[in-house]
Amino acid sequence: KCPVHNAIPQRLQLVQEDRIHEAATLCHSTNPLPEVCGRVCPQDRLCEGSCTLEEFGAVTIGAVEKYIVDTALATGWKPDLHAVQPTGKRVAIVGAGPAGLACADRLARAGIQAVVFDRYERIGGLLQFGIPSFKLDKGVIDRRRGILEGMGVEFRLGVEIGRDITIEQLQADFDAVFLGTGAYRYTDGGLIGQDLKNVLPALPFLVQNSRIVGGDDPHGRPIAGWEDQIALPDLNGKRVVVLGGGDTGMDCVRSAIRLGAARVTCAYRRDEASMPGSAREVANAREEGVRFLFNRQPLAIEAGADDEVIGVTVVETRLGEPDANGRRNAEPVEGSESLLEADVVIIAFGFSPTLPEWLVSQGVEATGNGRIIAGGSGRLPYQTHNARLFAGGDAVRGADLVVTAVAEGRDAAGSIIKLLLH
C-alpha cells in the first residue's frame, strides 16, 4: 500500500545482519526522505497494516526505517554520488516541501543542478511549520537540508515567485521547473459563527504554535491562503473543541493538550471506524486525555458577550448509505441538537491547493478546486500543459499524505530527466 514501494523484506534482512549503511542506501533507493516518513507516516494504514505478521502484531516498520537512517547518518553514511556526471542541465523547484525535496534528490542523482525556491525561512513546508515538533523534530529536517546541499542542491529561501522573481525569469534561467506548491487553503465548512474571536483554522494554529515553539518569528511570512496573521490564544485552562477527525485534527488536539488546555474534545461527524486519520494517532490523543465525540456534526459556533465563543451546537448523526466514494453519509438525527461548551474552537476540515496567479498566464490548467492538471494524454507523467513546467504532490492531488508527495516528487523528477536527457 505504500506509494514509494519500499523493499521492506530486504531492508529488514540487512538490519538483521547489521549492514546498516547498506540498509540506508536501500531505503534511499525508493524513498528520498525515509527518516521523515518513518516518523510521520500512518504505518497502521500502509505497510504495517499489510504486514503478514499482523495477527501476531505487525513488525514496526516505521521505527525500523527511522532507526536505519538515524544510525547510518550518525556513523558517517552519505549518499554515494561519486559516479554521477554533471549534465549541465538546471531545474528550478518551487516549494521546499516533501515533493520538492524528493524531486531535488532525484535530479541531483542524475547530474542535474536543482535549485529550490521557497517563500518561507526554512525548508520543509508543512513538515516544518504544520507538523508539531512532538511528531517530527525540526532538527531532522535541518539535517536533511545538509544532506541535500552535500549532494549539490541549492536552496534560495525567503524568495517568493511572483514577488521576488517571476515565473518567466525562472523559465529563462532553467531548463525546466517543478511546482511543489502544496495545499494551504483551508476548508471552513461555512459554519455560522466561524468568524468569531477564538475560532481558528487548523493550519494557522499549527503554524503559529510551531513557530513559537521553534523560536521563530510568529509574524514571519504569511502562509499561502491566509494573509492575516492570527494571535495564538492562551489555551491554559481553556476548553478547546477541534472539529474534524483527520491527522491534522489529531495534531491540533495533541498540541492543545501541550498548551495547557483544561479539556480538549474532538468532534467528528461519523463513527470512529470511519475516521480518515491514523488509528495510532487517535490512540495517542486518547492516552493524552483528549475526549472524542463521534457521530456529532457541527451546525453553528455560538457566541456570548463580546462575540466570544461559548460553544458549538452539534447534532447527532447516524450513518446512512455509502456515497460515490464508498463512505457512508452522516445523516442528522432530528431533535438531537446540543451545545458543546468551548472557549476556543479549531476547524480542521482539510485543505485544498490554490492555483498561483503567476501560473495563469503560463498555459498551466487547473481543476475547479485549484488542483494543477498534470500528466494525461500526450504528456509525460506530472507534465503540465506547459511542456517545461511539471507539478506534483498536494498541488496536484489535493491534501494527502507526506509519503504520497514524496513519491510524486520522486517520479516527477523521472519525467524531467526523461525530457532533458533522453
C-alpha positions in Angstrom: 0.0 0.0 0.0 3.0 2.3 0.3 3.2 4.9 -2.5 7.0 4.7 -2.6 7.0 0.8 -2.7 9.9 0.2 -0.3 11.8 -3.1 -0.4 10.9 -3.9 3.2 11.9 -7.6 3.5 15.3 -6.9 2.0 15.7 -3.9 4.4 14.9 -6.0 7.4 17.3 -8.7 6.4 20.1 -6.1 6.2 19.3 -4.8 9.6 19.3 -8.3 11.0 22.8 -8.7 9.5 23.9 -5.3 11.0 24.6 -4.0 7.5 23.1 -0.6 8.4 24.8 1.5 5.7 23.6 -0.8 3.0 20.2 -0.7 4.5 20.3 3.1 4.4 21.3 3.0 0.7 18.4 0.7 0.1 16.0 3.0 1.9 17.0 5.9 -0.2 16.7 3.9 -3.4 12.9 4.1 -3.1 12.3 7.0 -0.6 14.3 10.3 -0.7 13.0 11.2 2.8 13.0 7.9 4.7 13.7 9.3 8.2 10.8 11.7 7.8 8.3 9.1 6.6 9.5 6.8 9.4 8.3 9.4 11.8 5.1 10.8 10.3 3.6 8.1 8.1 0.4 6.4 9.2 2.1 3.0 9.1 -1.0 1.3 10.5 -2.8 2.2 7.3 0.1 1.4 5.0 3.0 -1.0 5.4 2.3 -2.3 8.9 -1.4 -2.7 8.1 -0.4 -5.1 5.3 2.3 -6.9 7.3 1.9 -10.7 7.0 2.6 -11.0 10.8 -0.3 -8.7 11.6 -2.2 -11.3 13.6 0.8 -11.6 15.9 1.5 -7.8 15.9 3.0 -6.2 12.8 6.7 -5.5 12.5 7.2 -1.9 13.5 8.4 -0.9 10.0 8.3 2.8 10.6 10.5 2.5 13.7 13.0 0.3 11.8 13.1 2.8 8.9 13.8 5.7 11.4 16.5 3.6 13.2 18.3 2.7 9.9 18.7 6.2 8.7 19.4 7.8 12.1 22.0 5.2 12.8 23.6 5.4 9.4 23.8 9.2 9.4 25.3 9.1 12.9 28.0 6.8 11.7 29.1 8.7 8.7 26.8 7.4 5.9 26.3 9.7 2.9 24.6 9.3 -0.4 27.1 7.9 -2.9 27.2 10.2 -5.9 30.8 9.5 -7.0 29.8 8.1 -10.4 27.4 10.9 -11.2 28.5 13.1 -14.1 27.2 16.7 -14.3 24.9 17.2 -17.3 24.9 21.0 -17.4 21.1 21.0 -17.0 19.4 23.1 -14.4 15.9 22.7 -12.9 14.1 25.2 -10.6 11.9 23.7 -7.9 9.2 25.9 -6.5 8.4 24.7 -2.9 10.7 23.1 -0.4 8.1 20.7 0.9 8.3 16.9 0.7 7.5 16.8 -3.1 10.1 19.5 -3.9 12.8 17.9 -1.7 12.2 14.5 -3.2 12.4 15.9 -6.7 15.7 17.7 -5.9 17.2 14.5 -4.5 16.5 12.5 -7.7 17.6 15.3 -10.0 20.9 15.6 -8.1 21.5 11.8 -8.5 21.0 12.3 -12.3 23.6 15.0 -12.5 21.1 17.8 -12.9 21.5 21.0 -10.8 18.5 21.5 -8.7 17.7 25.0 -7.2 14.9 25.0 -4.7 12.9 28.2 -4.1 10.7 28.7 -1.1 8.9 31.8 0.3 9.5 30.7 3.9 12.5 31.0 6.1 13.2 27.2 6.4 12.8 24.2 4.2 10.1 21.6 4.7 6.9 23.3 4.0 4.2 21.8 6.3 6.9 19.3 7.6 8.5 22.4 9.2 5.5 24.6 10.1 2.5 22.3 10.2 3.5 19.1 11.8 4.2 19.6 15.6 7.6 19.0 17.0 6.5 16.1 19.2 5.8 14.2 15.9 8.7 15.5 13.8 11.7 17.1 15.4 12.7 20.0 13.2 16.4 19.0 13.5 15.5 16.1 11.3 14.5 18.5 8.5 17.6 20.7 9.0 19.8 17.5 8.8 18.1 16.6 5.5 18.9 20.0 4.2 22.6 19.4 4.9 22.4 16.1 3.1 20.8 17.7 0.0 23.3 20.6 0.0 26.1 18.0 0.1 24.6 16.5 -3.0 24.8 19.8 -4.7 21.2 21.0 -4.2 21.0 24.8 -3.8 18.3 26.5 -1.6 17.1 30.0 -2.1 14.8 30.7 0.8 12.6 33.7 1.6 12.1 34.1 -2.2 8.5 34.3 -3.4 7.7 33.6 -7.0 5.6 36.4 -8.5 7.1 38.9 -6.0 10.8 38.5 -5.8 11.3 36.7 -9.1 8.9 36.0 -12.0 8.0 32.6 -13.4 9.1 34.0 -16.8 12.6 34.6 -15.3 12.7 31.0 -14.0 11.8 29.6 -17.4 14.6 31.8 -18.9 17.2 30.7 -16.4 16.4 27.0 -16.1 15.7 24.1 -18.4 12.6 23.0 -16.6 10.5 23.9 -13.5 8.9 21.7 -10.9 5.9 23.1 -9.0 5.5 21.6 -5.5 3.5 24.5 -4.0 1.3 22.3 -1.7 -2.2 22.8 -0.4 -2.7 25.6 2.1 -6.3 26.8 1.5 -8.3 25.6 4.4 -11.9 24.3 4.2 -14.0 26.3 6.5 -17.3 24.4 6.4 -19.4 27.5 6.1 -20.4 27.4 9.7 -22.4 30.2 11.3 -20.0 31.9 13.8 -16.8 30.7 12.2 -15.5 34.4 12.2 -15.9 34.8 15.9 -12.9 35.6 18.2 -11.0 32.4 19.2 -12.3 30.4 16.2 -9.1 29.3 14.4 -8.4 27.4 11.2 -6.2 24.4 11.9 -3.2 25.4 9.8 -2.6 28.9 11.1 -3.0 27.5 14.6 -0.4 24.8 14.0 2.0 27.2 12.1 1.9 29.8 14.9 2.4 27.1 17.5 5.4 25.6 15.6 7.0 29.0 15.0 6.8 29.9 18.7 8.0 26.5 19.9 10.8 26.7 17.4 11.8 30.2 18.4 10.9 31.7 15.0 9.2 35.0 14.4 5.4 34.3 14.8 4.9 37.2 12.4 7.0 35.7 9.7 6.0 35.3 6.0 2.2 34.5 5.9 1.2 31.1 4.8 -0.3 30.9 1.3 -4.1 31.0 1.5 -4.3 33.1 4.7 -2.7 36.5 4.7 -4.0 37.9 8.0 -1.8 36.9 10.9 -3.6 35.3 13.9 -2.5 35.6 17.5 -2.2 32.2 19.2 -4.7 32.4 22.1 -3.7 31.4 25.6 -5.2 27.9 25.9 -4.1 27.4 29.5 -7.1 26.2 31.5 -9.4 26.6 28.4 -12.0 24.3 26.9 -10.9 23.5 23.3 -13.1 21.8 20.7 -11.5 20.6 17.5 -13.8 19.9 14.6 -12.5 17.2 12.2 -11.1 13.7 12.5 -8.1 13.6 10.2 -4.4 13.6 11.1 -4.4 17.4 11.2 -7.2 17.3 13.7 -5.1 14.9 15.8 -2.1 17.3 15.6 -4.4 20.1 16.8 -5.9 18.2 19.8 -2.4 17.0 20.9 -1.0 20.5 20.6 -3.8 21.9 22.6 -3.1 19.5 25.4 0.6 20.6 25.4 -0.5 24.2 25.5 -2.3 23.6 28.8 -5.9 23.3 27.8 -8.1 22.0 30.6 -10.3 20.0 28.3 -9.8 19.1 24.7 -12.6 17.5 22.7 -12.6 16.2 19.1 -16.0 16.2 17.5 -16.4 14.0 14.3 -19.5 13.5 12.3 -19.0 9.8 11.6 -18.1 6.9 13.9 -14.5 6.1 15.0 -14.0 3.4 12.4 -14.7 6.0 9.6 -12.1 8.4 10.8 -9.7 9.3 7.9 -6.7 9.7 10.2 -4.3 7.2 11.7 -5.8 5.0 14.3 -2.4 5.2 16.1 -2.7 9.0 16.3 -6.2 8.7 17.7 -4.9 6.2 20.4 -2.1 8.6 21.2 -4.5 11.5 21.6 -6.8 9.5 23.8 -3.9 8.4 26.0 -3.0 12.1 26.5 -6.5 12.9 27.7 -8.4 14.0 24.6 -12.1 13.3 24.6 -13.8 12.1 21.4 -17.4 12.7 20.5 -18.3 10.6 17.4 -21.4 11.0 15.3 -21.6 14.7 16.0 -22.0 17.2 13.2 -21.4 20.9 13.9 -24.2 23.2 13.0 -23.1 26.6 14.4 -20.5 28.2 16.6 -22.2 30.1 19.3 -21.3 33.5 20.8 -21.8 35.0 24.2 -21.0 38.5 25.4 -18.4 40.5 23.3 -18.7 37.9 20.5 -16.6 35.4 22.4 -17.1 31.7 21.8 -19.2 29.8 24.2 -19.6 26.6 22.4 -20.6 24.6 19.3 -24.1 23.5 18.5 -23.9 19.9 17.3 -26.4 17.4 16.1 -26.1 13.6 16.5 -25.8 11.6 13.3 -26.4 8.1 12.1 -24.6 6.5 9.1 -26.7 6.1 6.0 -26.0 4.7 2.6 -22.5 4.9 1.0 -21.6 7.8 -1.2 -19.8 7.6 -4.6 -16.5 7.1 -2.8 -17.9 4.2 -0.7 -18.1 6.3 2.5 -21.4 6.2 4.4 -23.1 9.5 4.7 -23.6 11.1 8.1 -27.4 11.8 8.4 -28.6 14.2 11.2 -30.9 12.8 13.8 -33.8 15.2 14.2 -34.2 16.7 17.6 -30.8 15.6 18.9 -29.1 19.1 18.9 -27.0 20.0 21.9 -24.4 22.6 22.9 -20.8 21.5 23.2 -19.2 24.1 25.5 -16.0 25.7 24.4 -13.7 28.7 24.8 -11.7 28.0 21.7 -12.8 26.2 18.5 -10.3 24.9 15.9 -11.6 24.0 12.5 -9.7 21.0 10.9 -11.8 20.1 7.8 -8.9 19.8 5.4 -7.0 21.8 2.8 -7.1 22.5 -0.9 -4.5 23.9 -3.3 -4.8 27.3 -4.9 -3.5 27.9 -8.4 -1.0 30.8 -8.0 -1.8 33.8 -10.1 1.6 33.8 -11.7 0.8 30.4 -13.3 -2.4 31.5 -15.0 -0.5 33.1 -17.9 1.8 30.2 -18.4 -0.6 27.7 -20.0 -1.0 25.7 -16.8 -4.5 24.4 -16.3 -6.3 23.6 -13.0 -9.4 21.9 -11.9 -12.3 23.9 -10.4 -10.9 23.2 -6.9 -7.5 24.6 -7.7 -5.5 21.4 -8.4 -2.9 21.7 -11.1 -3.7 19.4 -14.0 -0.6 17.3 -14.8 0.1 14.2 -16.9 -2.5 12.7 -19.2 -2.8 12.2 -22.9 0.2 13.3 -24.9 2.2 14.4 -21.8 4.8 12.9 -19.6 3.6 12.0 -16.1 3.5 15.2 -14.0 4.0 17.4 -17.0 1.5 20.3 -17.2 0.1 21.8 -20.4 3.2 23.9 -20.5 5.8 21.3 -21.5 8.6 22.7 -19.4 6.6 23.0 -16.2 6.0 19.9 -14.1 3.9 19.6 -10.9 3.3 17.0 -8.2 2.3 16.5 -4.6 -0.6 18.3 -2.9 -0.7 21.0 -5.6 -1.9 18.2 -8.0 -3.7 15.7 -5.7 -5.1 18.0 -3.0 -4.1 17.4 0.6 -2.7 13.9 1.0 0.0 12.0 2.9 3.6 13.2 3.2 4.7 9.9 1.6 2.4 10.5 -1.4 4.0 13.9 -2.0 7.4 12.2 -1.7 6.5 9.6 -4.3 5.2 12.2 -6.7 8.2 14.5 -6.4 10.5 11.5 -7.0 8.5 10.3 -10.0 8.1 13.8 -11.4 11.9 14.0 -11.4 11.9 10.9 -13.5 9.8 12.6 -16.1 12.0 15.7 -16.0 15.1 13.5 -16.5 13.4 11.9 -19.5 12.6 15.2 -21.0 16.1 16.7 -20.5 18.4 13.8 -21.0 16.6 11.3 -23.3 
